[in-house]
């Protein structure tokens, strides 16, 4: 159970470190090859783009886990204190619905026969792997928002 707890607390951080490290290494190798050998890696730029898209979706989930996304609070600040928690809950519920919608449409796009048959130009990797970043990140983000709602219900003094 401790491994599951560790993954719950650090999965996005671990994935972000790995993905960002791959990006930095590939950029450094590509730049060095371009200037030192006058020839860059033909597949480097495409792989960097793929890894960057995955990194962004993992980072979205990480920020939801930290509950640090930018929020517009003008309406919440105008509400009485008793209604601010209701407003926060409804806003989080809308975010979960939005993220789950992105996830469902992303899976639908991945399963589309036209998309399933496509491969990337240089790497010849299946395009659904590229598109899988959105449903993965959105579903993980929705899970993190639900966890934040659960935590704020468990300990109202920690709620924002």
C-alpha positions in Angstrom: 0.0 0.0 0.0 2.9 2.4 0.6 3.9 2.1 -3.1 0.4 3.2 -4.1 0.5 6.1 -1.7 3.9 7.1 -3.0 2.6 7.0 -6.6 -0.4 9.0 -5.6 1.8 11.7 -4.1 4.6 11.7 -6.7 3.5 10.2 -10.0 3.2 13.5 -11.8 6.5 14.7 -10.4 8.3 11.5 -11.5 6.8 11.6 -15.0 7.5 15.3 -15.4 11.1 14.8 -14.4 11.5 11.9 -16.8 9.8 13.7 -19.7 11.6 17.0 -19.2 14.9 15.2 -18.9 14.3 13.5 -22.3 13.4 16.8 -23.8 16.5 18.5 -22.5 18.8 15.7 -23.5 17.3 15.5 -27.0 17.6 19.3 -27.5 21.2 19.3 -26.3 22.1 16.4 -28.5 20.4 17.9 -31.5 21.9 21.3 -31.1 25.4 19.8 -30.5 25.0 17.6 -33.6 23.8 20.6 -35.7 26.7 22.9 -34.8 29.5 20.3 -34.3 28.7 18.0 -37.1 26.5 20.2 -39.3 23.8 17.5 -39.3 21.0 17.2 -36.7 19.1 14.1 -35.8 16.3 13.6 -38.4 13.9 12.3 -35.8 14.9 14.5 -32.8 12.5 17.4 -33.4 9.5 15.2 -33.9 10.2 13.2 -30.7 10.8 16.4 -28.8 7.3 17.6 -29.9 5.7 14.3 -28.8 7.4 14.2 -25.4 6.5 17.9 -24.9 2.8 17.3 -25.5 2.9 14.5 -23.0 4.8 16.6 -20.5 2.2 19.4 -20.7 -0.7 17.1 -20.0 1.1 15.5 -17.0 1.9 19.0 -15.7 -1.8 20.0 -16.0 -2.6 17.1 -13.7 0.3 18.0 -11.3 -1.0 21.5 -10.9 -4.5 20.2 -10.3 -3.1 17.9 -7.6 -1.4 20.9 -6.0 -4.6 22.9 -6.4 -2.6 25.8 -7.8 -4.4 26.5 -11.1 -5.3 30.2 -11.8 -8.8 31.0 -10.6 -11.0 34.0 -11.1 -12.3 34.8 -7.7 -14.3 38.0 -8.2 -17.6 36.2 -7.9 -16.6 34.1 -5.0 -15.3 37.1 -3.1 -18.6 38.8 -3.5 -20.5 35.9 -2.0 -21.1 35.4 1.8 -18.7 33.1 3.5 -21.3 30.4 3.8 -21.8 30.3 0.0 -18.1 30.4 -1.0 -17.7 26.7 -0.3 -20.7 25.9 -2.4 -19.3 28.0 -5.2 -15.9 26.3 -4.9 -17.6 22.9 -5.0 -19.6 23.8 -8.1 -16.6 25.2 -9.9 -14.6 22.0 -9.2 -17.6 19.9 -10.4 -17.6 21.9 -13.7 -13.9 21.4 -14.0 -14.3 17.6 -13.5 -17.1 17.5 -16.1 -14.9 19.5 -18.5 -11.9 17.2 -18.0 -13.9 14.0 -18.3 -15.4 15.4 -21.5 -11.9 16.1 -22.9 -10.9 12.5 -21.9 -14.0 10.9 -23.5 -13.6 12.8 -26.8 -9.9 12.1 -26.8 -10.5 8.4 -26.5 -13.1 8.7 -29.2 -10.6 10.4 -31.5 -8.0 7.8 -30.8 -10.4 5.0 -31.7 -11.4 6.8 -35.0 -10.4 4.5 -37.9 -8.8 7.3 -39.8 -6.6 8.3 -36.8 -5.8 4.7 -35.9 -4.3 4.1 -39.3 -2.1 7.2 -39.3 1.6 7.2 -38.3 4.0 10.0 -37.7 6.1 11.2 -40.6 9.6 10.6 -39.3 9.3 8.2 -36.4 6.5 6.1 -37.9 4.9 5.9 -34.5 1.1 5.5 -34.3 -0.7 8.8 -34.1 -3.1 7.5 -31.3 -0.1 7.4 -29.0 0.3 11.2 -29.5 -3.4 11.8 -29.0 -3.5 9.6 -25.9 -1.8 12.3 -23.9 -5.0 14.4 -23.7 -7.3 11.7 -22.3 -4.6 10.5 -20.0 -3.8 14.0 -18.6 -7.5 15.0 -18.5 -8.6 11.9 -16.6 -5.7 12.1 -14.2 -6.5 15.8 -13.7 -10.2 15.0 -13.0 -9.0 12.4 -10.5 -6.9 15.0 -8.8 -9.7 17.6 -8.6 -12.0 14.9 -7.1 -9.3 14.1 -4.6 -9.1 17.8 -3.7 -12.8 18.0 -3.2 -12.7 14.9 -1.0 -9.9 16.4 1.1 -11.8 19.7 1.5 -14.9 17.8 2.6 -12.9 15.8 5.1 -11.2 18.8 6.7 -13.1 22.0 6.0 -10.5 24.2 7.7 -8.0 23.3 4.9 -10.5 24.3 2.2 -9.8 27.3 0.1 
